Amino acid sequence: MKTAILFAALAVAAMPGSTSAQSLQEALALAYSKNPTLLGEQANQRAVTENSAQARSAWRPTISMNMDANYQQGPYSSAYGLGSVTSNSAEGYLYAKQTLYSFGHTANTVRAADARSRAEGHALRLTEAQVFTQAITAYMDVLRDRYILDVRKADLGMLAEQVKITTSRYNLGGIPSEQVTRTDVEQAETRRRSAEVALAQARATLAASVATFQAVIGTEPRNLVMPTGLPGLPASINEAVGMASAMSPQLEQMRETKAATEADIDTARSQWGPQIQVQGTFGTIGPASPFHGSQYGEQLAGTVSLVQPLYNGDLYNSQIRQAREKDELARQNVELARRTAIQAVTTNWRAVENGKQEISAGEAQVRSGQTTLKGYQLEYGYGLRSTTDVLYADQNLRSAQVDLAASRHDTIVAEAQLLAAIGGLQVQKILPTVHHYDANARLTRAQTRGWEPLQAPVSALDRLGW
């Protein structure tokens, strides 16, 4: 009877729509808005995108203003005698420099910076999936451990009652078929003490799960709701593998890193080409004291320079070889990420399938265990079952309940890991109504920040020349 009451209470607690219920989506939304790991990675993504803005600055002019004042007094000698000389001057001028052509060096630097910025965007997606996986795991940990704690409480209550009944029968005696021995009493007492230990362990495990929940999600767990499954799961393993190959965050990150290393090779090669720069200064110079504007003269100078490297001790060639080896490393990392993604898909797909079968079998086992325990208790009252029979039935039921809780937990966690592997554990897909951080918009803003008209023809010439 107590077991039936326990399951009824658990079923009511797990019903969606409870006023104080905290759904998995609500927990994920809290984690998305408050998790420090995710917020820190968003800040890092913004920092990395600034490399795209910095690389483009080489296509833009640099302008600086200098102002100098000079005073000098000292002895002066000549064939006519000795004396002293005093001079003072002041000057101010503007200095401007513009690179007109870099043989594609700047263009390739921009390519590499943009690719690494996009790679960081995928790294942010990877961190987002990892945080969501941690949040789902923490959510399911609390659900599982609360369920197990209730099972342990019910088990201890049942065993305490069994100890009373067995002890009473031992003390009162009765007809031979209903008599129990001292061994029966000790056996029931041993199981009760074991239940007390299991209950203490369940409390400790739940406390640890609650602490993890608070660390990942940022709030205490309330009345959690058992999810039936996660949205967006593929229909077949072949579909899952295809999605992983196309959208895996880690694989996409490695692909963009490979694009960056390819640009690095061209950047190193472009150092051998000519560079054309134009420089100009405009300023005035005159006496600092006393100041008379009419005594200041204007100065204007301009220079166009072409620089062609001829020999540098094999520095540029070494940098080219180094860039090629790093590109090979990036190529191998792409293949490793592809294999890792397929492995994760295969492993978690099988885990989800097995988990669903285990849940179905576990639910049937729990129903059978409830019926068996209830029947044994009833038959025990008529002397048709021994104390050992009742204790054995109770132990089987508790094991089945714990296994069922673990199967539900592991299945949802495997679904989360499967979605993470195929790129489906993203805020746009699992929390479509939540305002999300747009990494692409941040990159676009960095690419266009500081733009000025001269950049367009200079960048076009730089790209065409390469």
Secondary structure, DSSP 8 states (H G I E B T S, - for coil): -HHHHHHHHHHHHH-TT-TTEE-HHHHHHHHHHH-HHHHHHHHHHHHHHHHHHHHHGGGS-EEEEEEEEEEEEEEEEETTEEEEEEEEEEEEEEEEEEEEE-TTHHHHHHHHHHHHHHHHHHHHHHHHHHHHHHHHHHHHHHHHHHHHHHHHHHHHHHHHHHHHHHHHHHHH--SGGG---HHHHHHHHHHHHHHHHHHHHHHHHHHHHHHHHHHHHSS---EE---S--TT--SSHHHHHHHHHHH-HHHHHHHHHHHHHHHHHHHHHHTTS-EEEEEEEEEEEE-SSS--GGG-EEEEEEEEEEE-----TTHHHHHHHHHHHHHHHHHHHHHHHHHHHHHHHHHHHHHHHHHHHHHHHHHHHHHHHHHHHHHHHHHHHTTSS-HHHHHHHHHHHHHHHHHHHHHHHHHHHHHHHHHHHTT--SHHHH-TTS----HHHHHHHHHHTT--TTHHHHHHHHHHH-
